[in-house]
Amino acid sequence: GDFARETGDAITWYAKREQYSLVTSFMFWFLGIYIQSLDLTDYTLVWILLSFGTMLILLDIVLYFPETMPIKDKNMPRGIIQTIVDEIRNYRELITGSKWVASTAFESVFVAAGEG
């Protein structure tokens, strides 16, 4: 289940997510403008810092947002292998359970093969 809906505070969670997205967008936009104004010839340090910042943001998202919170259920699979097996089983049910999904997935294989 969705943690935000369970707590009855869904609007606050979604508002915070939108604010976070807006702030990070502006932050990276200003950072891009600043980097362009430097007229650099070697961008190695820029890419290292950008990758580090992105990892910090991803870590913050994983630890903070309710969509990434672990579900406290005793029936949850134990271990990574069981989780992978369950995900593959759910994917197979998704593909075989709907003719539209199956035909769309099958069509996309041929479209991709035709494009080269």
N, C-alpha and C positions, 0 to 999 in steps of 0.2 A: 503494500500500500504506500500511498504518498504521505510522507511525514507531515507535510504542510496541511493536508486535509484532515489528518488524524488530530492535529492540535487545534484545528479550527482557525488557523492563522494564515490561510493560503494567500490572501491578498498581500500581506506583509512580505512573505517569502518571495513572491513573484516581483513585487516592487523592488526589493533589495537586489534581486538578480538583474533586473533591468537597469538599476542605478549602477551596479557593478560593471555591467557591460558598457554603459555610456561613459563612465569614468575611465575605464581601460582604453576605450576607443580614442577618447581625447588625448589620453596620455601617450599612446603610440603615435597618434597623428602629430602631436607637437614634437615628439622625439624624432620622427621622420623628417620633419621640417628642419630641426636643429642639425641633424646629421647631414642633410643635403647642403646646408649653409657652410659646413666645414670644408667642403671640397676635398674629401679624403681620397687617397689613392689605394690604400690597403684597408679593407673592411673586415679583417679577421677578428679584431677585438670587438667590433660592433656586433658581429654574428655571435661571438661567444657570450657577450652580455645579453643580447636579445634572447638567446637560447636559455640562459640562466633565468632571466626574468619570466620567460614563458613557462619554464618548469615550476617556478614559485607560484605563478598564477594557477597552473593546473593542480598543484598540491593543495592550494587554498580551496579550489573548487571541490576537489575530492573530499576534503575534510569538513567543508562547511555546508554545501548545498544539500537539501533533503533528498534529492534524486539519487545522490551517491551514498547516502547513509545505509549501513547494513540493515537488513530486515531481521528483526529478532523473532525467528520462527524455529521451533524445534525440529520441524520437518525439512529444513534446508539441507541440501546435500553437503556432505563432509568431504573436504579435499578438492584439489584442483581438477583431478581426473573426473570425478563425479560431476563437477560443475560443467566441464567441457562436454561430457556425454549428454547432460541435460540440455545444454544449449543447442547441440546438434539435433537432438530429438525434437526440440521446439521448432527449430528451423525447418526440419523435414515435415513436421505437421503443418507449418505455415504454407509450405510449397504445395504439399499434396492435398491440403484441406480446401483450397480455393482454386477453381479452374482459371479464374482471371489472373491470380498471382503466378500460377504455374505457366500459363501461356505467355505472360509478360516476361518472366524470367527466361523462358525458352527462346522467345523472340529476341531478347537482348543479346543472347549468345551469338545468334546469327548476324545481327547488326554489327556487333563488335568484330566478328570474323570477316565480314564484308568490308569493313573499313581498313583492314590491313594490319 
